[in-house]
Each structure stands twice: as C-alpha cells, then as structure tokens.
Amino acid sequence: MDARQLTYFCVTAKYEHMGKAAAELGLSNSALSRSIARLEARCGTELFDRVGRGLRLNDYGRVLLNRVDRALSELEGAEAEIQTLVNARQPSITLGFLPSLGIRHVPEMVMEFTRSHPNAHFDLQPGSTSALHDRLLQGAIDLFIGGQHHVHPAIEWQPLWKEPLVALVAPDHRLASHEHADFADIAREPLITFKGGQTLRRMVDDLGRAGGFTPNIVCESDEISTLIGLACAGFGVALVPESLARTTRKAVKLRFRSRPFRSIGVASLRGRSQTPIARSFLDHLRRRASARTVQSV
C-alpha cells in the first residue's frame, strides 16, 4: 500500500467528509476521491459508508485505520531516530593514518579543515597500512591516509602527494659532510627503520633488492621519535620520510640521488554512505592535492 494513499485515508477518516479532508491535504475533491477508491479496490471492500453528502467509517475502515495509525507512527519514529543518529554522527570523522604522518601532515590537514568547519570532531587512529585497510573494510574508520599497497577492489585510493625518503646520520658520521648519497653508500651501515609491514620498510627492502644487497637493519621500531633519536646518538642511519627529518636539528639529512619516494593517498570504501562532514573532509583533501599539483608544475 502507498504511504501517501494511507495518509489521505487517515485524514478522510478524521473528518468523515471529503471536502474538509481535501482542503487539509491541499487536494481537489476528485483527486482525493480517486485515491480512496483505489485504496478500497486494493482492500476489496468499501471503507466508508456514504451517508448523504458525507462519509462514515465502517467496520472495515476502522480495522484499517487502527493498523495504519500504528504503522505511520512507527515510520515517523524511525525517521526521527535516523535523523537523531545522523545529527549525532555528522560532526565526527574517524580518520586512520600512518604513524609517520602524525607529526606534521595529519595535524596540518586537521587544522586547515577545522578553520572552515569549527564543529568537526576527529577520532584519529594511527596504524600500519594493512591494519588500516582492515579497519576500513570493517567500517571501523571513515577514511585513512597512507600508502597504496595491494589495494582491495572495494577500496578507492586517490593519490595526494609524493614524499622522498632520506637518510639521517649523526653529525660525526663519515657521510655527514655529504649533501647527497647513493643507497649503495649506506649498504654496510647499520640501518634503523620501521618494522616490517610498514610502507617505508618495504621501500627499504625494495631498494636493497634493486642494489643487489640485503640492508643491514639493526633496529626496527614503529616509534618515530625512537628512530630519529637513535640516529642522532650515532647508533646507525635512520631511513625516514623527508618531513620527519625536519623535526630535528641534531642529525644531518642526506638526500638520495635516485630520489626514492613514497606515494601518500586517501582511501575510502566504495559504495559506503559517508556522513556529510566526512564527505566535506574528503573533498578538502582532494582540493589540497590539486593545489599541490599546480604549485609543483
């Protein structure tokens, strides 16, 4: 049964008068009469007794009215409940990101966005690329910012920027006087890098394979401050994104001549209905990426 048709029936039953009901509904008498006739045809019986120029709800009509009142009340309750849920969730964005982006990039993006959306609330969840993929597929996060690696077909990934990988060495290191280096220059050096499973760790392994050697990794950690601190202390060479190298002045930054870089993008779930605030943040990231591209040309 058509919900609108049932609403027309309820108003007609309230007035038991076609003209008054039509006036409240903003319909012509003939349009309302046709709607009631179609409903009666669907029920297989008349719902009103015609008494002179008026109407009187009969036993069949009362049975229907009792049910319809409850059904419409349930629908209104569902609509109100959905709206309450939407309003409660609207300002919140659950954002996953690689830990290495948490020192500079994520804070910058959040600050930029909240200038135009001061009521936005972020639930920030750092994690590895594989963990973030899983959380996104499970619906535990709205978006994540990270690398593209074995992207699931249900995940839409859009590139945002590229960031070079650099080496950090202590000021008294033999390479500290160099501005640039080849990856082969640090082949035998004790290397400090991220744990396996991280995008940056895979880059280090790939660079070693490309050079025909196995990197001499002596320390692995997910704590960025630990990697940088160990490099500053002279424990080894830390391989980190360039943005992280800028967070310390106690180490020397070496750029690789081959300019290895990681691609960072934003991932969302295809077909998932995003909250308005999450869609706005995604649009913000896309505009930000477009502006970066224009500036780099």
C-alpha positions as CSV (number, residue, x, y, z in Angstrom):
1,M,0.0,0.0,0.0
2,D,1.1,3.5,-0.8
3,A,2.1,5.5,2.3
4,R,0.7,8.7,0.8
5,Q,-2.6,7.0,0.0
6,L,-2.8,5.7,3.6
7,T,-2.2,9.3,4.9
8,Y,-5.1,10.5,2.7
9,F,-7.3,7.8,4.2
10,C,-6.4,8.8,7.8
11,V,-7.3,12.4,7.2
12,T,-10.5,11.5,5.5
13,A,-11.4,9.2,8.4
14,K,-10.7,12.0,10.8
15,Y,-13.2,14.4,9.1
16,E,-15.6,11.8,7.6
17,H,-16.0,14.5,5.0
18,M,-14.4,14.5,1.6
19,G,-14.4,18.3,1.2
20,K,-12.8,19.1,4.6
21,A,-10.2,16.3,4.2
22,A,-9.3,17.5,0.6
23,A,-8.9,21.1,2.0
24,E,-6.4,20.0,4.7
25,L,-4.5,17.9,2.2
26,G,-4.4,20.6,-0.5
27,L,-6.1,18.3,-3.0
28,S,-9.2,18.6,-5.1
29,N,-12.2,16.5,-4.1
30,S,-12.0,14.4,-7.2
31,A,-8.3,13.6,-6.6
32,L,-8.9,12.6,-3.0
33,S,-12.0,10.5,-4.1
34,R,-9.9,8.7,-6.7
35,S,-7.2,7.9,-4.1
36,I,-9.8,6.5,-1.6
37,A,-11.4,4.5,-4.4
38,R,-8.0,2.9,-5.4
39,L,-7.4,2.0,-1.7
40,E,-10.8,0.4,-1.4
41,A,-10.2,-1.5,-4.6
42,R,-6.9,-2.8,-3.1
43,C,-8.7,-3.8,0.1
44,G,-11.5,-5.4,-1.9
45,T,-14.3,-3.6,0.0
46,E,-15.6,-0.1,0.8
47,L,-14.0,1.5,3.8
48,F,-16.7,4.2,4.2
49,D,-20.4,4.2,4.2
50,R,-21.8,7.0,2.0
51,V,-24.4,8.9,4.1
52,G,-25.9,11.7,2.1
53,R,-23.1,14.1,1.2
54,G,-20.9,12.8,4.0
55,L,-19.0,9.7,4.9
56,R,-19.0,7.3,7.8
57,L,-16.1,5.0,8.6
58,N,-17.4,1.4,8.6
59,D,-16.1,-1.7,10.4
60,Y,-13.6,-2.5,7.6
61,G,-12.3,1.1,7.7
62,R,-11.9,1.0,11.4
63,V,-9.8,-2.1,11.2
64,L,-7.5,-0.4,8.6
65,L,-7.4,2.9,10.5
66,N,-6.2,1.1,13.7
67,R,-3.4,-0.6,11.8
68,V,-2.4,2.4,9.7
69,D,-2.2,4.7,12.7
70,R,0.3,2.4,14.3
71,A,2.2,1.9,11.0
72,L,2.5,5.6,10.4
73,S,3.6,6.2,14.0
74,E,6.3,3.6,13.6
75,L,7.5,5.2,10.3
76,E,7.6,8.7,11.9
77,G,9.5,7.2,14.9
78,A,12.0,5.6,12.5
79,E,12.5,8.8,10.6
80,A,13.1,10.7,13.9
81,E,15.6,8.0,15.1
82,I,17.5,8.1,11.8
83,Q,17.7,11.9,11.9
84,T,19.0,11.8,15.5
85,L,21.7,9.3,14.5
86,V,22.7,11.5,11.5
87,N,22.9,14.6,13.7
88,A,24.9,12.8,16.3
89,R,27.4,11.4,13.8
90,Q,27.6,14.3,11.4
91,P,30.4,16.3,13.1
92,S,32.6,13.2,13.6
93,I,35.3,11.9,11.3
94,T,37.1,8.6,12.2
95,L,40.4,9.0,10.4
96,G,43.1,6.4,10.1
97,F,46.7,7.3,9.2
98,L,50.2,6.1,9.1
99,P,52.1,7.0,12.3
100,S,54.8,8.7,10.3
101,L,52.1,11.2,9.1
102,G,51.1,12.1,12.6
103,I,53.9,14.6,13.4
104,R,53.3,17.0,10.6
105,H,50.9,16.1,7.8
106,V,47.8,15.0,9.7
107,P,47.9,17.9,12.2
108,E,48.2,20.4,9.3
109,M,45.2,18.8,7.4
110,V,43.1,18.8,10.6
111,M,43.9,22.4,11.4
112,E,43.2,23.6,7.9
113,F,39.8,21.8,7.8
114,T,38.6,22.9,11.2
115,R,39.1,26.6,10.2
116,S,36.2,26.2,7.9
117,H,34.4,23.5,9.9
118,P,34.9,24.5,13.6
119,N,32.4,21.9,14.9
120,A,34.2,19.0,13.3
121,H,35.4,16.3,15.7
122,F,38.2,13.9,14.7
123,D,38.7,10.4,16.1
124,L,42.4,9.8,15.0
125,Q,43.5,6.2,14.7
126,P,47.2,5.5,13.7
127,G,48.1,2.1,12.3
128,S,50.0,0.2,9.6
129,T,48.8,0.2,6.0
130,S,47.5,-3.4,6.4
131,A,45.7,-2.6,9.7
132,L,44.1,0.5,8.2
133,H,42.9,-1.5,5.2
134,D,41.2,-4.0,7.5
135,R,39.6,-1.3,9.6
136,L,38.3,0.5,6.5
137,L,36.8,-2.7,5.2
138,Q,35.2,-3.4,8.6
139,G,33.6,0.0,8.6
140,A,35.6,1.0,11.8
141,I,37.0,4.1,10.1
142,D,35.6,6.6,7.6
143,L,38.9,7.2,5.7
144,F,42.6,6.6,6.0
145,I,45.6,8.4,4.8
146,G,48.5,6.2,3.8
147,G,50.3,4.3,1.0
148,Q,48.9,2.3,-1.8
149,H,49.9,-1.4,-1.4
150,H,47.8,-4.3,-2.6
151,V,44.6,-2.1,-2.5
152,H,41.4,-4.1,-2.1
153,P,39.0,-3.7,-5.0
154,A,36.4,-2.4,-2.6
155,I,38.8,0.4,-1.6
156,E,39.1,3.6,-3.6
157,W,42.5,5.2,-3.3
158,Q,43.4,8.7,-4.5
159,P,47.0,10.0,-4.5
160,L,47.6,13.2,-2.5
161,W,51.3,13.8,-2.6
162,K,54.8,12.2,-3.0
163,E,57.4,12.3,-0.3
164,P,61.1,11.5,-0.7
165,L,62.9,9.0,1.5
166,V,66.1,10.4,3.2
167,A,68.8,9.2,5.5
168,L,69.5,10.8,8.9
169,V,73.1,10.5,10.3
170,A,74.8,11.8,13.4
171,P,76.9,15.0,12.9
172,D,80.2,13.0,13.3
173,H,79.2,10.2,10.8
174,R,81.5,9.7,7.9
175,L,78.7,10.7,5.5
176,A,77.7,13.8,7.4
177,S,79.7,16.1,5.1
178,H,77.8,14.8,2.0
179,E,74.7,16.5,0.7
180,H,73.6,13.6,-1.4
181,A,74.3,9.8,-1.3
182,D,73.5,6.6,-3.2
183,F,71.7,3.8,-1.5
184,A,74.9,1.7,-2.0
185,D,76.8,4.2,0.2
186,I,74.9,3.0,3.2
187,A,74.7,-0.7,2.2
188,R,77.0,-1.8,5.0
189,E,75.9,0.8,7.5
190,P,73.7,-0.2,10.5
191,L,70.3,0.8,9.4
192,I,67.4,2.0,11.6
193,T,64.0,1.8,10.1
194,F,60.3,0.9,10.5
195,K,59.1,-2.5,11.4
196,G,58.1,-5.0,8.6
197,G,54.6,-4.4,7.2
198,Q,55.1,-0.6,7.0
199,T,55.2,1.0,3.6
200,L,58.6,2.6,4.4
201,R,60.1,-0.7,5.4
202,R,59.0,-2.2,2.2
203,M,60.7,0.7,0.3
204,V,64.0,-0.1,2.2
205,D,63.8,-3.8,1.3
206,D,63.0,-3.0,-2.4
207,L,65.9,-0.5,-2.6
208,G,68.2,-3.2,-1.2
209,R,67.0,-5.8,-3.8
210,A,67.4,-3.3,-6.6
211,G,71.0,-2.7,-5.5
212,G,71.7,-6.4,-5.1
213,F,72.3,-6.5,-1.4
214,T,70.4,-7.1,1.9
215,P,70.1,-3.9,4.0
216,N,71.9,-4.2,7.4
217,I,68.9,-3.5,9.6
218,V,70.0,-3.4,13.2
219,C,66.9,-1.8,14.8
220,E,63.2,-1.7,13.9
221,S,60.6,0.4,15.6
222,D,57.2,2.0,15.0
223,E,58.1,4.9,17.2
224,I,59.3,7.7,15.0
225,S,61.0,9.6,17.9
226,T,63.0,6.4,18.7
227,L,64.3,6.1,15.1
228,I,65.4,9.8,15.0
229,G,66.8,9.6,18.5
230,L,69.0,6.6,17.7
231,A,70.3,8.3,14.5
232,C,71.2,11.5,16.4
233,A,73.0,9.3,19.0
234,G,75.1,7.7,16.3
235,F,73.6,4.2,16.6
236,G,73.1,4.0,12.9
237,V,71.5,5.5,9.8
238,A,67.8,6.2,10.0
239,L,65.7,5.9,6.8
240,V,62.7,8.2,7.2
241,P,60.4,10.4,5.1
242,E,61.8,13.9,4.5
243,S,59.1,15.6,6.5
244,L,60.2,13.7,9.6
245,A,63.9,14.7,9.0
246,R,62.8,18.3,9.5
247,T,61.7,17.6,13.1
248,T,65.3,17.5,14.4
249,R,68.4,19.7,14.1
250,K,70.6,17.1,15.9
251,A,71.2,15.0,12.8
252,V,72.3,15.6,9.2
253,K,69.9,14.9,6.4
254,L,71.2,13.1,3.2
255,R,69.1,13.0,0.1
256,F,69.4,10.1,-2.3
257,R,70.4,10.8,-5.8
258,S,67.8,8.3,-7.1
259,R,65.1,10.2,-5.2
260,P,63.1,7.2,-3.9
261,F,59.7,8.4,-2.7
262,R,56.5,7.1,-1.2
263,S,53.1,7.9,-2.6
264,I,50.6,9.0,0.0
265,G,46.9,9.0,-0.7
266,V,43.4,8.9,0.9
267,A,41.4,5.7,0.9
268,S,37.7,5.3,1.2
269,L,35.3,2.4,0.9
270,R,33.5,2.2,-2.5
271,G,29.7,2.5,-2.2
272,R,29.8,3.4,1.5
273,S,27.4,6.2,2.5
274,Q,29.6,8.9,4.1
275,T,28.4,11.4,6.7
276,P,28.3,15.0,5.3
277,I,31.3,16.0,7.4
278,A,33.4,13.1,6.2
279,R,32.5,13.9,2.5
280,S,33.5,17.5,3.2
281,F,36.9,16.4,4.6
282,L,37.5,14.1,1.6
283,D,36.7,17.0,-0.8
284,H,39.1,19.2,1.2
285,L,41.9,16.6,0.8
286,R,41.2,16.4,-3.0
287,R,41.3,20.2,-3.4
288,R,44.5,20.3,-1.3
289,A,46.1,17.7,-3.6
290,S,45.1,19.6,-6.7
291,A,46.6,22.8,-5.3
292,R,49.9,20.9,-4.5
293,T,50.0,19.6,-8.1
294,V,49.5,23.1,-9.6
295,Q,52.3,24.5,-7.4
296,S,54.7,21.8,-8.4
297,V,54.2,22.3,-12.1
